[in-house]
Amino acid sequence: MKNKIKIELYFMSLSVLFFFLILKTLDIPIYIGPDMQFVGWKYLLCENIIAIIFICLLIISIIMRKRFQNSLSGNTDISSKILRVKNINYNYLMFFVTYIIPLICFDVSDVREFIILIFLLIVLGILFVKTNVYYQNPTLALMGFNLYEVDMTYKGTEINNVIVIVEGKLYKNDNINKHAIDENEIFYCKTN
């Protein structure tokens, strides 16, 4: 279950990449004139196979985003109190600049580069899940989530340097209900 959420978060992080690759590969001929006519669905489908693949991947990532929000809205653990809070939203930007922008430069119309891109995304996904940096998801920032590193009390014990993904803002002395994504390392939280 936990790895499934991690994989979904990683896949969601690629939705921005999918969107830009759709814009890059979509080929819709535009001509405005007295003799203009529709080129036909067959032409549009045949000329936009790669864009259609990325449209499907974008739709899947949107579905995963909805599943993520729904799966974490149910049962929560007991309330915890924030002792220290540090905003680490810069991780969103680092992920975007380091991974998304360079991947847009692949020439996906070349079969070899398309295959290399797919394998690269798979390897990156494995690394992101294994090294627990899947939370550095720029899509979450676009959805209004913030990243924090916090110290908190939980069942009378202090837990330090926990990564928290929260909708909205988080402040010292806030009480939160948490969902563990990765035990005692990364939580999705809602403020009380």
PyMOL commands that set and color helices and strands:
alter all, ss='L'
color gray80, all
select helices_A, chain A and resi 2-13+15-25+41-47+49-71+90-104+111-130+138-142
alter helices_A, ss='H'
color red, helices_A
select strands_A, chain A and resi 80-87+145-154+157-167+175-182+186-191
alter strands_A, ss='S'
color yellow, strands_A
deselect
rebuild
show_as cartoon
